[in-house]
Amino acid sequence: MSGFSAQWLTLREAYDRRARSRTVLDALAAAFAGAQSIAVTDLGCGTGSTMRAITGLLPPRQQWRLVDNDATLLALAAAAAPDGVQATTLAVDIAQHLEQAIGETDLVTMSALLDLVSAGWLGRLVATLVRLERPLYAALNYDGEVALTPPSRHDATVIAAVNRHQLTDKGFGPALGPGAARLTPEHLRRDGFAVFEGRSDWMLGTDARAIQMELLAGWAAAAGEIGVDAGVLDAWLAERSDHVAAGHSEMRVGHVDFLATPTGRR
């Protein structure tokens, strides 16, 4: 799968935590209420932000299996495990070795991952969850909805190109992209899971300048790879960057969270 830098993951963590759906987090806490221990497998863990975001909602004794293909990120994740959490790491490519990565667990978690995966990989994930009868907490699934304030004449062109780029291979085969936010819950419901959903949009205000600038640069690069004219992209990036620097820019980036729990109905 495609990697992400520790710097980017660190920058986005605070915005991720603020955006996570309270409705879904409450459902997660209720699903394990009364249990004394839990084993969690976090797929594509990065620096461990999912672990840090939800440990306070889970039973007191926690064993986390942190899975990623980047040894540097795994080391950072393990070093930042909350007090009292037993964390082990597994360096493996989940595109190739998903079933090995999940292993035996009580809960599978992931954040900002499903829009990168292929339909085939999603099918393997759901089949594994069905076989093990285990729940999935999947957060911050990009749904393709972006609102930029103040508007620019090229916003629609660039964001449409970004969403087309999301469908290209990210290491799993042709990606589901923004469609994953809708397709994954539908797939899980068909296979006998109850699904709790909630919005988890990034709401980036005028003070969120660093992350906005990173997003703009990344979107411009992605749109360029899709074939948007370089002159259009240069003009768009300059205009939007000026808005950020002047403290005028706000962004809403659409995401969806969900918790899927097996019901025994198939």
Secondary structure, DSSP 8 states (H G I E B T S, - for coil): -----HHHHHHHHHHHHHHS-HHHHHHHHHHTTT-SEEEEEEET-TTTHHHHHHGGGS-SEEEEEEEES-HHHHHHHHHT--TTEEEEEEE--TTT-HHHHH-S-SEEEEES-GGGSBHHHHHHHHHHHHHHT--EEEEEEEEEEEEEES--TTHHHHHHHHHHHTTS-SSSSSB-GGGHHHHHHHHHHHTTEEEEEEE--EEE-TT-HHHHHHHHHHHHHHHHHHT--HHHHHHHHHHHHHHHHTT--EEEEEEEEEEEEE-S--
